[in-house]
Amino acid sequence: MSDTEWWKCEKEIARKAIKVAYGREQQAILEDIRKRISEVNDLAELWRFQEYLTEKRIEIGEKYDYRYSVLDFFFARLIWEGWLQEEELEGLADEKLDEIRRNTLFLKGGD
């Protein structure tokens, strides 16, 4: 956990980046849902689909419940998962970007 202070302009950059990543992930989930629902042929598949939706709702709710104290890891996760590009965080302080890069490398397994 980081105790780095986030300046007003950095908070704006962070909010914008989160909105972009959330929009991308939301769109991908909606596309996946459309595909999956079109393949439902019986009630058993429908119940599995309901479980999938519940799992996704919980996953997204937990993931996007962010706090400034963990944003460096949160952004690294979004980059690692492909929902955000590092360039979309341009304007953050160098030490924050460095920490995000280190966390991204950690998530990638230290490649």
Secondary structure, 3 states (H helix, E strand, C coil): CCCCCCCHHHHHHHHHHHHHHHHHHHHHHHHHHHHHHHCCCCHHHHHHHHHHHHHHHHHHHHHCCCCHHHHHHHHHHHHHHCCCCHHHHCCCCHHHHHHHHHHHHHHCCCC
